[in-house]
Amino acid sequence: MKKLFIAATAAFAATSTIAIGNEGEIEALRKYCKPDIERLCPKVEFGEGRIKECLHQHRKEISVGCAEALKKLREG
């Protein structure tokens, strides 16, 4: 499961306009968005921005922590 999440994080970063600048930001995604990805996007395949799109479609349902982590990545 951990490898799957790491792949998801990498796919999310690679297909988004968000630049991940440091290990702390990546760790924030792992910590705060993993449950949201598992809960809101369980059948979404990784790649081509699908996870990003899924989180965007559920932006009103994602946790505060995930929303803040994503916001910080956009600002960084």
All heavy atoms as a GROMACS GRO file, in nm:
protein
  587
    1MET      N    1   0.083  -0.119   0.000
    1MET     CA    2   0.000   0.000   0.000
    1MET      C    3   0.087   0.125   0.000
    1MET      O    4   0.055   0.222  -0.065
    1MET     CB    5  -0.093  -0.004   0.121
    1MET     CG    6  -0.189   0.111   0.124
    1MET     SD    7  -0.292   0.118  -0.022
    1MET     CE    8  -0.449   0.102   0.050
    2LYS      N    9   0.198   0.122   0.074
    2LYS     CA   10   0.286   0.237   0.080
    2LYS      C   11   0.344   0.268  -0.059
    2LYS      O   12   0.351   0.383  -0.099
    2LYS     CB   13   0.398   0.214   0.180
    2LYS     CG   14   0.486   0.334   0.201
    2LYS     CD   15   0.587   0.310   0.310
    2LYS     CE   16   0.675   0.432   0.329
    2LYS     NZ   17   0.771   0.416   0.434
    3LYS      N   18   0.384   0.163  -0.133
    3LYS     CA   19   0.438   0.183  -0.267
    3LYS      C   20   0.333   0.244  -0.359
    3LYS      O   21   0.363   0.329  -0.441
    3LYS     CB   22   0.488   0.050  -0.326
    3LYS     CG   23   0.614   0.001  -0.264
    3LYS     CD   24   0.659  -0.127  -0.330
    3LYS     CE   25   0.782  -0.182  -0.261
    3LYS     NZ   26   0.828  -0.305  -0.324
    4LEU      N   27   0.209   0.200  -0.343
    4LEU     CA   28   0.100   0.254  -0.424
    4LEU      C   29   0.081   0.402  -0.396
    4LEU      O   30   0.064   0.482  -0.487
    4LEU     CB   31  -0.029   0.177  -0.393
    4LEU     CG   32  -0.154   0.220  -0.468
    4LEU    CD1   33  -0.136   0.195  -0.617
    4LEU    CD2   34  -0.273   0.141  -0.418
    5PHE      N   35   0.086   0.440  -0.270
    5PHE     CA   36   0.070   0.581  -0.237
    5PHE      C   37   0.186   0.664  -0.287
    5PHE      O   38   0.167   0.775  -0.336
    5PHE     CB   39   0.051   0.601  -0.087
    5PHE     CG   40   0.031   0.746  -0.054
    5PHE    CD1   41  -0.087   0.810  -0.090
    5PHE    CD2   42   0.129   0.820   0.007
    5PHE    CE1   43  -0.106   0.944  -0.064
    5PHE    CE2   44   0.110   0.954   0.034
    5PHE     CZ   45  -0.007   1.016  -0.001
    6ILE      N   46   0.308   0.611  -0.277
    6ILE     CA   47   0.424   0.684  -0.328
    6ILE      C   48   0.410   0.704  -0.478
    6ILE      O   49   0.437   0.812  -0.530
    6ILE     CB   50   0.554   0.610  -0.292
    6ILE    CG1   51   0.577   0.618  -0.140
    6ILE    CG2   52   0.674   0.668  -0.366
    6ILE    CD1   53   0.688   0.529  -0.089
    7ALA      N   54   0.364   0.601  -0.547
    7ALA     CA   55   0.341   0.614  -0.692
    7ALA      C   56   0.234   0.719  -0.720
    7ALA      O   57   0.246   0.798  -0.814
    7ALA     CB   58   0.302   0.480  -0.751
    8ALA      N   59   0.130   0.720  -0.639
    8ALA     CA   60   0.023   0.819  -0.657
    8ALA      C   61   0.075   0.960  -0.636
    8ALA      O   62   0.042   1.051  -0.712
    8ALA     CB   63  -0.092   0.791  -0.562
    9THR      N   64   0.156   0.976  -0.534
    9THR     CA   65   0.212   1.108  -0.505
    9THR      C   66   0.300   1.154  -0.620
    9THR      O   67   0.293   1.268  -0.664
    9THR     CB   68   0.293   1.105  -0.374
    9THR    OG1   69   0.206   1.061  -0.269
    9THR    CG2   70   0.347   1.243  -0.339
   10ALA      N   71   0.384   1.062  -0.671
   10ALA     CA   72   0.470   1.096  -0.783
   10ALA      C   73   0.388   1.130  -0.907
   10ALA      O   74   0.418   1.225  -0.979
   10ALA     CB   75   0.566   0.980  -0.811
   11ALA      N   76   0.287   1.051  -0.933
   11ALA     CA   77   0.201   1.075  -1.050
   11ALA      C   78   0.129   1.209  -1.035
   11ALA      O   79   0.118   1.285  -1.131
   11ALA     CB   80   0.100   0.963  -1.067
   12PHE      N   81   0.082   1.236  -0.916
   12PHE     CA   82   0.013   1.362  -0.890
   12PHE      C   83   0.107   1.480  -0.916
   12PHE      O   84   0.071   1.576  -0.983
   12PHE     CB   85  -0.036   1.364  -0.745
   12PHE     CG   86  -0.108   1.490  -0.708
   12PHE    CD1   87  -0.239   1.510  -0.746
   12PHE    CD2   88  -0.044   1.588  -0.635
   12PHE    CE1   89  -0.305   1.626  -0.711
   12PHE    CE2   90  -0.109   1.704  -0.601
   12PHE     CZ   91  -0.241   1.722  -0.639
   13ALA      N   92   0.228   1.469  -0.865
   13ALA     CA   93   0.325   1.577  -0.882
   13ALA      C   94   0.366   1.593  -1.028
   13ALA      O   95   0.377   1.705  -1.078
   13ALA     CB   96   0.448   1.551  -0.796
   14ALA      N   97   0.384   1.484  -1.097
   14ALA     CA   98   0.431   1.488  -1.235
   14ALA      C   99   0.326   1.544  -1.330
   14ALA      O  100   0.360   1.603  -1.432
   14ALA     CB  101   0.474   1.349  -1.280
   15THR      N  102   0.200   1.524  -1.299
   15THR     CA  103   0.095   1.565  -1.391
   15THR      C  104   0.025   1.693  -1.350
   15THR      O  105  -0.070   1.734  -1.414
   15THR     CB  106  -0.010   1.454  -1.406
   15THR    OG1  107  -0.066   1.427  -1.277
   15THR    CG2  108   0.051   1.329  -1.464
   16SER      N  109   0.070   1.754  -1.246
   16SER     CA  110   0.006   1.877  -1.202
   16SER      C  111   0.095   1.996  -1.230
   16SER      O  112   0.211   1.982  -1.264
   16SER     CB  113  -0.023   1.870  -1.051
   16SER     OG  114   0.096   1.879  -0.978
   17THR      N  115   0.039   2.112  -1.215
   17THR     CA  116   0.117   2.234  -1.231
   17THR      C  117   0.181   2.274  -1.099
   17THR      O  118   0.247   2.375  -1.091
   17THR     CB  119   0.028   2.349  -1.281
   17THR    OG1  120  -0.078   2.367  -1.186
   17THR    CG2  121  -0.029   2.320  -1.418
   18ILE      N  122   0.163   2.192  -1.000
   18ILE     CA  123   0.219   2.219  -0.868
   18ILE      C  124   0.363   2.172  -0.866
   18ILE      O  125   0.393   2.058  -0.899
   18ILE     CB  126   0.139   2.147  -0.758
   18ILE    CG1  127  -0.004   2.197  -0.756
   18ILE    CG2  128   0.204   2.164  -0.623
   18ILE    CD1  129  -0.095   2.118  -0.667
   19ALA      N  130   0.452   2.258  -0.826
   19ALA     CA  131   0.592   2.220  -0.815
   19ALA      C  132   0.619   2.176  -0.672
   19ALA      O  133   0.595   2.251  -0.578
   19ALA     CB  134   0.682   2.337  -0.852
   20ILE      N  135   0.667   2.058  -0.657
   20ILE     CA  136   0.701   2.010  -0.524
   20ILE      C  137   0.847   2.043  -0.501
   20ILE      O  138   0.934   1.993  -0.570
   20ILE     CB  139   0.675   1.859  -0.510
   20ILE    CG1  140   0.526   1.834  -0.526
   20ILE    CG2  141   0.725   1.807  -0.378
   20ILE    CD1  142   0.485   1.690  -0.517
   21GLY      N  143   0.869   2.128  -0.403
   21GLY     CA  144   1.003   2.181  -0.385
   21GLY      C  145   1.088   2.112  -0.282
   21GLY      O  146   1.209   2.112  -0.294
   22ASN      N  147   1.028   2.052  -0.182
   22ASN     CA  148   1.112   1.991  -0.080
   22ASN      C  149   1.044   1.870  -0.020
   22ASN      O  150   0.926   1.845  -0.040
   22ASN     CB  151   1.150   2.094   0.027
   22ASN     CG  152   1.031   2.142   0.105
   22ASN    OD1  153   0.948   2.065   0.147
   22ASN    ND2  154   1.022   2.273   0.126
   23GLU      N  155   1.122   1.797   0.054
   23GLU     CA  156   1.074   1.672   0.114
   23GLU      C  157   0.961   1.698   0.214
   23GLU      O  158   0.871   1.617   0.228
   23GLU     CB  159   1.192   1.602   0.183
   23GLU     CG  160   1.174   1.456   0.210
   23GLU     CD  161   1.134   1.372   0.090
   23GLU    OE1  162   1.187   1.389  -0.020
   23GLU    OE2  163   1.045   1.286   0.109
   24GLY      N  164   0.962   1.813   0.280
   24GLY     CA  165   0.855   1.846   0.374
   24GLY      C  166   0.720   1.858   0.306
   24GLY      O  167   0.618   1.816   0.359
   25GLU      N  168   0.720   1.915   0.186
   25GLU     CA  169   0.595   1.928   0.111
   25GLU      C  170   0.544   1.792   0.066
   25GLU      O  171   0.424   1.764   0.071
   25GLU     CB  172   0.616   2.020  -0.009
   25GLU     CG  173   0.642   2.164   0.032
   25GLU     CD  174   0.687   2.251  -0.082
   25GLU    OE1  175   0.734   2.200  -0.184
   25GLU    OE2  176   0.675   2.374  -0.069
   26ILE      N  177   0.635   1.707   0.022
   26ILE     CA  178   0.596   1.572  -0.020
   26ILE      C  179   0.540   1.496   0.100
   26ILE      O  180   0.439   1.427   0.091
   26ILE     CB  181   0.716   1.497  -0.081
   26ILE    CG1  182   0.756   1.564  -0.213
   26ILE    CG2  183   0.683   1.349  -0.104
   26ILE    CD1  184   0.887   1.515  -0.269
   27GLU      N  185   0.605   1.512   0.214
   27GLU     CA  186   0.558   1.444   0.336
   27GLU      C  187   0.420   1.494   0.376
   27GLU      O  188   0.336   1.418   0.423
   27GLU     CB  189   0.658   1.464   0.450
   27GLU     CG  190   0.633   1.375   0.568
   27GLU     CD  191   0.634   1.226   0.532
   27GLU    OE1  192   0.717   1.183   0.451
   27GLU    OE2  193   0.550   1.152   0.587
   28ALA      N  194   0.393   1.622   0.356
   28ALA     CA  195   0.261   1.677   0.387
   28ALA      C  196   0.155   1.611   0.300
   28ALA      O  197   0.046   1.576   0.348
   28ALA     CB  198   0.260   1.829   0.367
   29LEU      N  199   0.186   1.591   0.171
   29LEU     CA  200   0.091   1.520   0.084
   29LEU      C  201   0.067   1.379   0.133
   29LEU      O  202  -0.046   1.333   0.138
   29LEU     CB  203   0.144   1.515  -0.060
   29LEU     CG  204   0.111   1.631  -0.149
   29LEU    CD1  205   0.170   1.607  -0.288
   29LEU    CD2  206  -0.037   1.654  -0.160
   30ARG      N  207   0.173   1.310   0.168
   30ARG     CA  208   0.160   1.173   0.217
   30ARG      C  209   0.074   1.169   0.343
   30ARG      O  210  -0.013   1.084   0.357
   30ARG     CB  211   0.297   1.113   0.248
   30ARG     CG  212   0.376   1.077   0.128
   30ARG     CD  213   0.505   1.010   0.168
   30ARG     NE  214   0.586   0.988   0.051
   30ARG     CZ  215   0.715   1.013   0.042
   30ARG    NH1  216   0.781   1.060   0.146
   30ARG    NH2  217   0.780   0.990  -0.069
   31LYS      N  218   0.100   1.260   0.431
   31LYS     CA  219   0.032   1.260   0.560
   31LYS      C  220  -0.114   1.302   0.550
   31LYS      O  221  -0.202   1.238   0.607
   31LYS     CB  222   0.106   1.353   0.656
   31LYS     CG  223   0.047   1.358   0.796
   31LYS     CD  224   0.131   1.445   0.886
   31LYS     CE  225   0.074   1.448   1.026
   31LYS     NZ  226   0.154   1.531   1.117
   32TYR      N  227  -0.139   1.407   0.476
   32TYR     CA  228  -0.272   1.466   0.479
   32TYR      C  229  -0.365   1.426   0.364
   32TYR      O  230  -0.486   1.436   0.377
   32TYR     CB  231  -0.262   1.619   0.484
   32TYR     CG  232  -0.197   1.669   0.610
   32TYR    CD1  233  -0.073   1.728   0.609
   32TYR    CD2  234  -0.261   1.652   0.733
   32TYR    CE1  235  -0.012   1.773   0.725
   32TYR    CE2  236  -0.201   1.696   0.850
   32TYR     CZ  237  -0.077   1.756   0.846
   32TYR     OH  238  -0.019   1.799   0.961
   33CYS      N  239  -0.310   1.385   0.249
   33CYS     CA  240  -0.395   1.354   0.134
   33CYS      C  241  -0.418   1.205   0.113
   33CYS      O  242  -0.513   1.169   0.042
   33CYS     CB  243  -0.338   1.416   0.007
   33CYS     SG  244  -0.340   1.597   0.011
   34LYS      N  245  -0.335   1.121   0.170
   34LYS     CA  246  -0.351   0.977   0.149
   34LYS      C  247  -0.492   0.929   0.184
   34LYS      O  248  -0.556   0.862   0.102
   34LYS     CB  249  -0.247   0.899   0.228
   34LYS     CG  250  -0.260   0.750   0.211
   34LYS     CD  251  -0.157   0.675   0.293
   34LYS     CE  252  -0.177   0.525   0.278
   34LYS     NZ  253  -0.085   0.450   0.361
   35PRO      N  254  -0.545   0.963   0.301
   35PRO     CA  255  -0.682   0.918   0.333
   35PRO      C  256  -0.787   0.971   0.236
   35PRO      O  257  -0.882   0.901   0.202
   35PRO     CB  258  -0.706   0.971   0.474
   35PRO     CG  259  -0.572   0.997   0.530
   35PRO     CD  260  -0.486   1.035   0.414
   36ASP      N  261  -0.767   1.095   0.189
   36ASP     CA  262  -0.862   1.153   0.094
   36ASP      C  263  -0.857   1.080  -0.040
   36ASP      O  264  -0.961   1.054  -0.100
   36ASP     CB  265  -0.834   1.301   0.074
   36ASP     CG  266  -0.860   1.383   0.198
   36ASP    OD1  267  -0.948   1.342   0.278
   36ASP    OD2  268  -0.796   1.486   0.216
   37ILE      N  269  -0.738   1.049  -0.086
   37ILE     CA  270  -0.723   0.975  -0.212
   37ILE      C  271  -0.788   0.838  -0.199
   37ILE      O  272  -0.863   0.796  -0.286
   37ILE     CB  273  -0.575   0.964  -0.253
   37ILE    CG1  274  -0.520   1.102  -0.290
   37ILE    CG2  275  -0.559   0.866  -0.370
   37ILE    CD1  276  -0.370   1.108  -0.306
   38GLU      N  277  -0.762   0.771  -0.088
   38GLU     CA  278  -0.820   0.638  -0.066
   38GLU      C  279  -0.972   0.644  -0.053
   38GLU      O  280  -1.043   0.556  -0.102
   38GLU     CB  281  -0.760   0.574   0.058
   38GLU     CG  282  -0.615   0.535   0.040
   38GLU     CD  283  -0.550   0.485   0.168
   38GLU    OE1  284  -0.610   0.496   0.276
   38GLU    OE2  285  -0.437   0.435   0.159
   39ARG      N  286  -1.024   0.748   0.010
   39ARG     CA  287  -1.168   0.760   0.035
   39ARG      C  288  -1.244   0.812  -0.087
   39ARG      O  289  -1.350   0.761  -0.123
   39ARG     CB  290  -1.190   0.854   0.154
   39ARG     CG  291  -1.335   0.881   0.189
   39ARG     CD  292  -1.346   0.963   0.317
   39ARG     NE  293  -1.270   1.086   0.315
   39ARG     CZ  294  -1.317   1.203   0.271
   39ARG    NH1  295  -1.439   1.213   0.226
   39ARG    NH2  296  -1.241   1.311   0.274
   40LEU      N  297  -1.191   0.914  -0.152
   40LEU     CA  298  -1.264   0.982  -0.258
   40LEU      C  299  -1.232   0.931  -0.399
   40LEU      O  300  -1.312   0.948  -0.490
   40LEU     CB  301  -1.236   1.132  -0.252
   40LEU     CG  302  -1.276   1.203  -0.124
   40LEU    CD1  303  -1.220   1.344  -0.120
   40LEU    CD2  304  -1.428   1.203  -0.110
   41CYS      N  305  -1.116   0.871  -0.414
   41CYS     CA  306  -1.070   0.832  -0.548
   41CYS      C  307  -1.020   0.687  -0.552
   41CYS      O  308  -0.917   0.658  -0.613
   41CYS     CB  309  -0.957   0.926  -0.592
   41CYS     SG  310  -0.992   1.101  -0.570
   42PRO      N  311  -1.089   0.594  -0.487
   42PRO     CA  312  -1.034   0.459  -0.472
   42PRO      C  313  -1.018   0.382  -0.602
   42PRO      O  314  -0.931   0.296  -0.611
   42PRO     CB  315  -1.134   0.389  -0.380
   42PRO     CG  316  -1.263   0.458  -0.408
   42PRO     CD  317  -1.223   0.603  -0.430
   43LYS      N  318  -1.097   0.412  -0.702
   43LYS     CA  319  -1.090   0.338  -0.828
   43LYS      C  320  -1.026   0.418  -0.940
   43LYS      O  321  -1.023   0.374  -1.054
   43LYS     CB  322  -1.229   0.292  -0.869
   43LYS     CG  323  -1.287   0.194  -0.770
   43LYS     CD  324  -1.422   0.143  -0.812
   43LYS     CE  325  -1.475   0.047  -0.705
   43LYS     NZ  326  -1.605  -0.008  -0.742
   44VAL      N  327  -0.974   0.535  -0.907
   44VAL     CA  328  -0.911   0.620  -1.007
   44VAL      C  329  -0.770   0.569  -1.035
   44VAL      O  330  -0.692   0.546  -0.943
   44VAL     CB  331  -0.906   0.767  -0.959
   44VAL    CG1  332  -0.832   0.855  -1.057
   44VAL    CG2  333  -1.047   0.818  -0.936
   45GLU      N  334  -0.739   0.552  -1.162
   45GLU     CA  335  -0.606   0.506  -1.201
   45GLU      C  336  -0.510   0.624  -1.195
   45GLU      O  337  -0.547   0.738  -1.225
   45GLU     CB  338  -0.609   0.449  -1.342
   45GLU     CG  339  -0.686   0.319  -1.352
   45GLU     CD  340  -0.678   0.260  -1.491
   45GLU    OE1  341  -0.573   0.274  -1.558
   45GLU    OE2  342  -0.778   0.201  -1.533
   46PHE      N  343  -0.386   0.594  -1.159
   46PHE     CA  344  -0.284   0.697  -1.148
   46PHE      C  345  -0.231   0.733  -1.287
   46PHE      O  346  -0.227   0.650  -1.376
   46PHE     CB  347  -0.170   0.649  -1.059
   46PHE     CG  348  -0.216   0.617  -0.920
   46PHE    CD1  349  -0.220   0.487  -0.875
   46PHE    CD2  350  -0.259   0.718  -0.836
   46PHE    CE1  351  -0.265   0.458  -0.748
   46PHE    CE2  352  -0.305   0.689  -0.709
   46PHE     CZ  353  -0.306   0.559  -0.664
   47GLY      N  354  -0.192   0.857  -1.302
   47GLY     CA  355  -0.134   0.904  -1.428
   47GLY      C  356  -0.227   0.998  -1.501
   47GLY      O  357  -0.348   1.001  -1.478
   48GLU      N  358  -0.166   1.078  -1.586
   48GLU     CA  359  -0.239   1.171  -1.671
   48GLU      C  360  -0.329   1.267  -1.593
   48GLU      O  361  -0.432   1.310  -1.642
   48GLU     CB  362  -0.318   1.096  -1.778
   48GLU     CG  363  -0.229   1.014  -1.870
   48GLU     CD  364  -0.304   0.938  -1.976
   48GLU    OE1  365  -0.421   0.972  -2.005
   48GLU    OE2  366  -0.246   0.844  -2.030
   49GLY      N  367  -0.292   1.296  -1.469
   49GLY     CA  368  -0.365   1.394  -1.390
   49GLY      C  369  -0.497   1.347  -1.331
   49GLY      O  370  -0.574   1.428  -1.281
   50ARG      N  371  -0.522   1.216  -1.337
   50ARG     CA  372  -0.653   1.167  -1.291
   50ARG      C  373  -0.672   1.185  -1.140
   50ARG      O  374  -0.783   1.219  -1.097
   50ARG     CB  375  -0.670   1.021  -1.332
   50ARG     CG  376  -0.691   1.005  -1.482
   50ARG     CD  377  -0.717   0.861  -1.519
   50ARG     NE  378  -0.596   0.782  -1.517
   50ARG     CZ  379  -0.527   0.746  -1.626
   50ARG    NH1  380  -0.570   0.781  -1.745
   50ARG    NH2  381  -0.418   0.674  -1.615
   51ILE      N  382  -0.570   1.164  -1.060
   51ILE     CA  383  -0.583   1.183  -0.915
   51ILE      C  384  -0.607   1.331  -0.886
   51ILE      O  385  -0.694   1.367  -0.807
   51ILE     CB  386  -0.458   1.132  -0.841
   51ILE    CG1  387  -0.447   0.980  -0.854
   51ILE    CG2  388  -0.460   1.174  -0.694
   51ILE    CD1  389  -0.556   0.902  -0.784
   52LYS      N  390  -0.530   1.417  -0.952
   52LYS     CA  391  -0.549   1.561  -0.934
   52LYS      C  392  -0.692   1.601  -0.969
   52LYS      O  393  -0.757   1.676  -0.897
   52LYS     CB  394  -0.449   1.637  -1.020
   52LYS     CG  395  -0.466   1.786  -1.011
   52LYS     CD  396  -0.372   1.855  -1.107
   52LYS     CE  397  -0.404   2.002  -1.114
   52LYS     NZ  398  -0.333   2.070  -1.220
   53GLU      N  399  -0.740   1.552  -1.081
   53GLU     CA  400  -0.876   1.584  -1.125
   53GLU      C  401  -0.979   1.533  -1.026
   53GLU      O  402  -1.077   1.601  -0.994
   53GLU     CB  403  -0.902   1.528  -1.264
   53GLU     CG  404  -1.041   1.557  -1.316
   53GLU     CD  405  -1.073   1.705  -1.330
   53GLU    OE1  406  -0.981   1.786  -1.351
   53GLU    OE2  407  -1.193   1.741  -1.318
   54CYS      N  408  -0.958   1.413  -0.976
   54CYS     CA  409  -1.051   1.356  -0.878
   54CYS      C  410  -1.055   1.442  -0.752
   54CYS      O  411  -1.162   1.474  -0.703
   54CYS     CB  412  -1.010   1.212  -0.844
   54CYS     SG  413  -1.118   1.136  -0.721
   55LEU      N  414  -0.938   1.480  -0.701
   55LEU     CA  415  -0.935   1.565  -0.582
   55LEU      C  416  -1.001   1.699  -0.612
   55LEU      O  417  -1.071   1.754  -0.527
   55LEU     CB  418  -0.792   1.584  -0.533
   55LEU     CG  419  -0.728   1.461  -0.469
   55LEU    CD1  420  -0.581   1.489  -0.438
   55LEU    CD2  421  -0.802   1.416  -0.345
   56HIS      N  422  -0.980   1.752  -0.732
   56HIS     CA  423  -1.043   1.878  -0.769
   56HIS      C  424  -1.196   1.864  -0.772
   56HIS      O  425  -1.268   1.952  -0.724
   56HIS     CB  426  -0.990   1.925  -0.905
   56HIS     CG  427  -1.051   2.054  -0.950
   56HIS    ND1  428  -1.019   2.175  -0.892
   56HIS    CD2  429  -1.142   2.081  -1.044
   56HIS    CE1  430  -1.089   2.270  -0.950
   56HIS    NE2  431  -1.165   2.216  -1.044
   57GLN      N  432  -1.245   1.753  -0.828
   57GLN     CA  433  -1.389   1.731  -0.833
   57GLN      C  434  -1.450   1.718  -0.693
   57GLN      O  435  -1.566   1.749  -0.672
   57GLN     CB  436  -1.421   1.606  -0.915
   57GLN     CG  437  -1.396   1.623  -1.062
   57GLN     CD  438  -1.415   1.493  -1.140
   57GLN    OE1  439  -1.436   1.387  -1.083
   57GLN    NE2  440  -1.405   1.503  -1.270
   58HIS      N  441  -1.370   1.671  -0.599
   58HIS     CA  442  -1.416   1.652  -0.461
   58HIS      C  443  -1.360   1.759  -0.368
   58HIS      O  444  -1.354   1.738  -0.247
   58HIS     CB  445  -1.374   1.513  -0.411
   58HIS     CG  446  -1.439   1.401  -0.483
   58HIS    ND1  447  -1.567   1.360  -0.455
   58HIS    CD2  448  -1.394   1.321  -0.584
   58HIS    CE1  449  -1.599   1.259  -0.535
   58HIS    NE2  450  -1.496   1.234  -0.614
   59ARG      N  451  -1.324   1.873  -0.424
   59ARG     CA  452  -1.255   1.975  -0.343
   59ARG      C  453  -1.334   2.019  -0.220
   59ARG      O  454  -1.276   2.059  -0.121
   59ARG     CB  455  -1.216   2.094  -0.429
   59ARG     CG  456  -1.330   2.173  -0.487
   59ARG     CD  457  -1.281   2.279  -0.585
   59ARG     NE  458  -1.390   2.337  -0.659
   59ARG     CZ  459  -1.440   2.288  -0.773
   59ARG    NH1  460  -1.387   2.179  -0.824
   59ARG    NH2  461  -1.539   2.347  -0.834
   60LYS      N  462  -1.465   2.007  -0.224
   60LYS     CA  463  -1.546   2.044  -0.108
   60LYS      C  464  -1.551   1.933  -0.005
   60LYS      O  465  -1.601   1.954   0.105
   60LYS     CB  466  -1.686   2.084  -0.152
   60LYS     CG  467  -1.686   2.211  -0.233
   60LYS     CD  468  -1.824   2.255  -0.269
   60LYS     CE  469  -1.816   2.384  -0.350
   60LYS     NZ  470  -1.948   2.437  -0.380
   61GLU      N  471  -1.499   1.816  -0.041
   61GLU     CA  472  -1.503   1.701   0.048
   61GLU      C  473  -1.366   1.664   0.106
   61GLU      O  474  -1.359   1.582   0.198
   61GLU     CB  475  -1.556   1.579  -0.027
   61GLU     CG  476  -1.696   1.598  -0.082
   61GLU     CD  477  -1.734   1.485  -0.175
   61GLU    OE1  478  -1.750   1.372  -0.126
   61GLU    OE2  479  -1.744   1.511  -0.297
   62ILE      N  480  -1.259   1.722   0.052
   62ILE     CA  481  -1.127   1.684   0.102
   62ILE      C  482  -1.106   1.743   0.241
   62ILE      O  483  -1.168   1.842   0.279
   62ILE     CB  484  -1.013   1.725   0.007
   62ILE    CG1  485  -1.002   1.875  -0.010
   62ILE    CG2  486  -1.024   1.653  -0.126
   62ILE    CD1  487  -0.880   1.919  -0.090
   63SER      N  488  -1.020   1.679   0.314
   63SER     CA  489  -0.993   1.723   0.450
   63SER      C  490  -0.922   1.858   0.450
   63SER      O  491  -0.859   1.898   0.352
   63SER     CB  492  -0.906   1.620   0.522
   63SER     OG  493  -0.779   1.612   0.459
   64VAL      N  494  -0.934   1.926   0.561
   64VAL     CA  495  -0.869   2.055   0.576
   64VAL      C  496  -0.718   2.040   0.560
   64VAL      O  497  -0.654   2.121   0.493
   64VAL     CB  498  -0.904   2.118   0.713
   64VAL    CG1  499  -0.823   2.243   0.738
   64VAL    CG2  500  -1.053   2.146   0.723
   65GLY      N  501  -0.663   1.935   0.618
   65GLY     CA  502  -0.519   1.913   0.609
   65GLY      C  503  -0.472   1.895   0.467
   65GLY      O  504  -0.370   1.950   0.426
   66CYS      N  505  -0.544   1.816   0.388
   66CYS     CA  506  -0.508   1.795   0.248
   66CYS      C  507  -0.522   1.925   0.170
   66CYS      O  508  -0.434   1.960   0.090
   66CYS     CB  509  -0.592   1.684   0.187
   66CYS     SG  510  -0.550   1.645   0.016
   67ALA      N  511  -0.629   1.997   0.192
   67ALA     CA  512  -0.649   2.124   0.123
   67ALA      C  513  -0.535   2.222   0.154
   67ALA      O  514  -0.483   2.289   0.064
   67ALA     CB  515  -0.782   2.186   0.163
   68GLU      N  516  -0.493   2.227   0.278
   68GLU     CA  517  -0.383   2.315   0.317
   68GLU      C  518  -0.252   2.269   0.254
   68GLU      O  519  -0.173   2.353   0.208
   68GLU     CB  520  -0.369   2.321   0.468
   68GLU     CG  521  -0.479   2.401   0.536
   68GLU     CD  522  -0.474   2.548   0.498
   68GLU    OE1  523  -0.365   2.608   0.493
   68GLU    OE2  524  -0.583   2.604   0.473
   69ALA      N  525  -0.227   2.139   0.251
   69ALA     CA  526  -0.105   2.086   0.190
   69ALA      C  527  -0.101   2.121   0.042
   69ALA      O  528   0.002   2.164  -0.010
   69ALA     CB  529  -0.095   1.935   0.211
   70LEU      N  530  -0.212   2.104  -0.027
   70LEU     CA  531  -0.218   2.137  -0.169
   70LEU      C  532  -0.201   2.286  -0.192
   70LEU      O  533  -0.133   2.328  -0.286
   70LEU     CB  534  -0.350   2.088  -0.229
   70LEU     CG  535  -0.367   1.936  -0.234
   70LEU    CD1  536  -0.509   1.900  -0.274
   70LEU    CD2  537  -0.268   1.875  -0.331
   71LYS      N  538  -0.260   2.367  -0.106
   71LYS     CA  539  -0.247   2.512  -0.117
   71LYS      C  540  -0.102   2.556  -0.102
   71LYS      O  541  -0.052   2.637  -0.178
   71LYS     CB  542  -0.336   2.579  -0.012
   71LYS     CG  543  -0.331   2.730  -0.016
   71LYS     CD  544  -0.420   2.791   0.091
   71LYS     CE  545  -0.408   2.941   0.093
   71LYS     NZ  546  -0.484   3.000   0.202
   72LYS      N  547  -0.034   2.499  -0.004
   72LYS     CA  548   0.107   2.533   0.019
   72LYS      C  549   0.192   2.493  -0.101
   72LYS      O  550   0.286   2.564  -0.136
   72LYS     CB  551   0.158   2.467   0.146
   72LYS     CG  552   0.106   2.533   0.271
   72LYS     CD  553   0.158   2.467   0.395
   72LYS     CE  554   0.096   2.534   0.517
   72LYS     NZ  555   0.144   2.475   0.641
   73LEU      N  556   0.161   2.381  -0.164
   73LEU     CA  557   0.237   2.339  -0.281
   73LEU      C  558   0.216   2.438  -0.396
   73LEU      O  559   0.310   2.469  -0.468
   73LEU     CB  560   0.195   2.199  -0.325
   73LEU     CG  561   0.236   2.086  -0.233
   73LEU    CD1  562   0.181   1.954  -0.285
   73LEU    CD2  563   0.387   2.078  -0.221
   74ARG      N  564   0.096   2.485  -0.414
   74ARG     CA  565   0.067   2.581  -0.520
   74ARG      C  566   0.140   2.713  -0.495
   74ARG      O  567   0.183   2.780  -0.589
   74ARG     CB  568  -0.083   2.608  -0.532
   74ARG     CG  569  -0.153   2.503  -0.611
   74ARG     CD  570  -0.298   2.546  -0.637
   74ARG     NE  571  -0.384   2.433  -0.605
   74ARG     CZ  572  -0.454   2.415  -0.495
   74ARG    NH1  573  -0.455   2.506  -0.402
   74ARG    NH2  574  -0.526   2.307  -0.476
   75GLU      N  575   0.148   2.753  -0.369
   75GLU     CA  576   0.212   2.880  -0.334
   75GLU      C  577   0.362   2.871  -0.343
   75GLU      O  578   0.427   2.973  -0.365
   75GLU     CB  579   0.173   2.921  -0.192
   75GLU     CG  580   0.027   2.956  -0.178
   75GLU     CD  581  -0.016   2.978  -0.034
   75GLU    OE1  582   0.065   2.950   0.058
   75GLU    OE2  583  -0.130   3.020  -0.013
   76GLY      N  584   0.417   2.751  -0.323
   76GLY     CA  585   0.562   2.732  -0.318
   76GLY      C  586   0.625   2.745  -0.446
   76GLY      O  587   0.712   2.800  -0.494
   0.00000   0.00000   0.00000
